[in-house]
Amino acid sequence: MHPELQNSGSARYREDAVIGAHHHTHGLPITRQAEVLNISRGIVYYLPRPVSESDLAIMRQLDRLHLEYPLAGSRMLRGLFD
């Protein structure tokens, strides 16, 4: 792993950032970079999908319920969900 990145943040995202930032400047193929960093090549190409407004509304409601009932499990939260 790159020495500057050893103690900062999530390893997966640090290593992805190294590949993303430098893969065009030194000629080392992405396959080899991923192998050296011990990560899946798919991580390099992954583009997150945007979250829909309806999903965000559901997540906000679940967060609110979980804060209101911190000991509630998934079954109880499901019963409380409007």
ROLOLUM-900570 format. One line per field, with one value per residue (C-alpha): residue in one letter; chain; x, y, z. Coordinates in nm, 3 decimals. Each point is the difference from the previous one (the first is absolute). Example, Ala and Ser with C-alpha at 12.3 -4.5 7.8 and 13.67 -1.06 7.14 Angstrom:
<rs>
res	c(A/S)
chain	c(A/A)
xx	c(1.230/0.137)
yy	c(-0.450/0.344)
zz	c(0.780/-0.066)
</rs>
This chain:
<rs>
res	c(M/H/P/E/L/Q/N/S/G/S/A/R/Y/R/E/D/A/V/I/G/A/H/H/H/T/H/G/L/P/I/T/R/Q/A/E/V/L/N/I/S/R/G/I/V/Y/Y/L/P/R/P/V/S/E/S/D/L/A/I/M/R/Q/L/D/R/L/H/L/E/Y/P/L/A/G/S/R/M/L/R/G/L/F/D)
chain	c(A/A/A/A/A/A/A/A/A/A/A/A/A/A/A/A/A/A/A/A/A/A/A/A/A/A/A/A/A/A/A/A/A/A/A/A/A/A/A/A/A/A/A/A/A/A/A/A/A/A/A/A/A/A/A/A/A/A/A/A/A/A/A/A/A/A/A/A/A/A/A/A/A/A/A/A/A/A/A/A/A/A)
xx	c(0.000/0.113/0.180/-0.179/-0.337/0.064/-0.176/-0.278/-0.363/-0.135/0.256/-0.229/-0.066/0.362/0.123/-0.270/0.111/0.360/-0.101/-0.238/0.253/0.305/-0.092/0.062/0.332/0.224/-0.125/-0.065/-0.320/-0.304/-0.009/0.351/-0.069/-0.307/0.203/0.279/-0.253/-0.187/-0.337/-0.252/0.035/-0.377/0.050/0.199/-0.278/-0.294/-0.224/-0.262/-0.362/-0.191/-0.250/-0.361/-0.199/-0.244/0.287/0.146/-0.341/-0.021/0.355/-0.079/-0.313/0.189/0.273/-0.263/-0.168/0.332/0.094/-0.340/0.015/0.373/-0.059/-0.249/0.108/-0.091/-0.336/-0.112/0.117/-0.192/-0.312/0.056/0.064/-0.289)
yy	c(0.000/0.355/0.125/0.337/-0.174/-0.259/0.181/0.193/-0.107/-0.320/-0.220/-0.081/0.364/0.106/-0.265/0.083/0.365/-0.100/-0.196/0.270/0.278/-0.167/-0.272/0.219/0.149/-0.303/-0.259/-0.276/-0.179/0.031/-0.379/-0.001/0.300/-0.172/-0.319/0.189/0.179/-0.326/0.140/-0.109/0.166/0.059/0.253/0.219/0.009/0.020/0.304/0.037/0.033/0.304/-0.076/0.080/0.255/-0.271/-0.213/0.303/0.071/-0.360/0.020/0.329/-0.150/-0.310/0.222/0.205/-0.314/-0.152/0.319/0.004/-0.373/-0.083/-0.352/-0.092/-0.278/-0.044/-0.166/0.274/0.272/-0.169/0.012/0.369/0.095/0.198)
zz	c(0.000/-0.066/0.318/0.007/0.024/0.269/0.287/-0.171/-0.058/-0.149/-0.174/-0.290/-0.086/0.056/-0.238/-0.253/0.017/-0.068/-0.308/-0.123/0.043/-0.149/-0.247/-0.305/0.110/0.048/-0.245/0.255/-0.113/0.226/0.034/0.144/0.227/0.145/0.051/0.181/0.222/0.060/-0.111/-0.258/-0.338/0.009/0.281/-0.236/-0.258/0.244/-0.040/0.274/-0.110/0.124/0.278/-0.086/0.200/0.112/0.135/0.179/0.159/0.124/0.140/0.179/0.152/0.117/0.148/0.184/0.137/0.101/0.189/0.167/0.089/0.024/0.135/-0.273/-0.231/-0.363/0.078/0.235/-0.239/-0.281/0.218/0.080/-0.361/-0.152)
</rs>
